Amino acid sequence: MSRPPYLVNTIPVLSTAHVSASTMQWLRELDGDSVLATVAPYREGVFVYLAGLPTDEAMPEEIRALCRWVSRRHYGWLRLDADGDIVNGLPTFAW
């Protein structure tokens, strides 16, 4: 099978439990001034672009952990979904 003539993204789907409720609210309310400006919220979660982001101290720790996870696997986008997978080694939150 040959490569398609266009770019194809693979987007892992992880559980929203990997972020706290306050961080999920923060993601949903981001505006164009944020380094994480590319966020697409929907009822059960968010799509967020995390590739190559500078991880500064103002960013929630669980987002920094997700940035590292995405970077090591060469993904760009990440979908956080209520029915997504739990990944061992990433923080989890009950909410």
C-alpha positions in Angstrom: 0.0 0.0 0.0 1.4 3.4 -1.0 1.3 6.5 1.1 -1.7 8.8 0.4 -1.0 12.0 -1.5 -2.0 14.0 1.6 -1.0 14.3 5.2 -2.8 12.0 7.6 -2.8 12.7 11.4 -3.1 10.0 14.0 -4.9 11.3 17.1 -4.7 9.3 20.3 -7.9 9.4 22.4 -7.1 9.6 26.1 -9.4 9.9 29.0 -10.4 13.3 30.4 -9.4 11.7 33.7 -5.8 12.7 32.8 -6.7 16.3 33.6 -8.3 17.8 36.6 -11.8 19.3 36.3 -10.3 22.8 36.7 -7.7 22.1 33.9 -10.5 20.9 31.6 -12.4 24.1 32.3 -9.2 26.1 31.6 -8.8 24.3 28.2 -12.4 25.0 27.3 -12.0 28.7 28.0 -8.6 29.3 26.3 -8.5 32.2 23.9 -6.1 33.3 21.1 -3.5 34.6 23.5 -2.6 31.1 24.8 0.2 28.9 23.6 -2.6 26.2 23.6 -4.9 28.3 21.4 -5.7 25.4 19.1 -8.3 23.7 21.2 -11.6 22.4 19.9 -14.0 21.7 22.8 -17.0 19.4 22.4 -19.5 18.0 24.9 -17.4 15.0 26.1 -14.0 16.5 25.9 -11.5 18.5 23.8 -9.1 18.2 20.8 -5.9 20.0 21.6 -2.7 20.5 19.6 0.3 19.8 21.8 3.3 19.2 19.5 6.4 21.3 20.1 4.8 23.5 22.7 7.0 25.3 25.2 6.1 23.9 28.6 6.2 26.8 31.0 5.5 26.9 34.7 2.1 28.6 34.1 0.8 25.6 32.3 -0.9 23.0 34.5 1.4 20.0 35.3 -0.9 17.5 33.8 -0.8 19.4 30.5 3.0 19.4 30.6 2.9 15.6 31.2 0.6 15.2 28.2 2.9 17.4 26.1 5.8 15.1 27.0 3.8 12.0 26.2 2.7 13.4 22.8 6.2 14.5 21.9 7.8 11.1 22.7 5.3 9.4 20.4 5.5 12.0 17.6 1.8 13.0 17.7 0.6 16.5 17.2 -3.1 16.4 18.2 -4.6 14.8 21.3 -8.2 14.1 22.0 -9.2 14.0 25.6 -12.6 12.2 25.8 -14.8 11.0 28.7 -14.6 7.5 27.1 -10.9 7.7 26.2 -8.1 5.3 27.4 -6.3 5.6 30.7 -2.5 5.5 30.2 -0.3 4.1 32.9 2.3 6.7 34.0 0.2 9.7 33.3 -1.6 11.5 36.2 -5.3 10.8 36.7 -8.0 12.7 38.6 -11.4 11.7 39.9 -14.1 14.1 38.9 
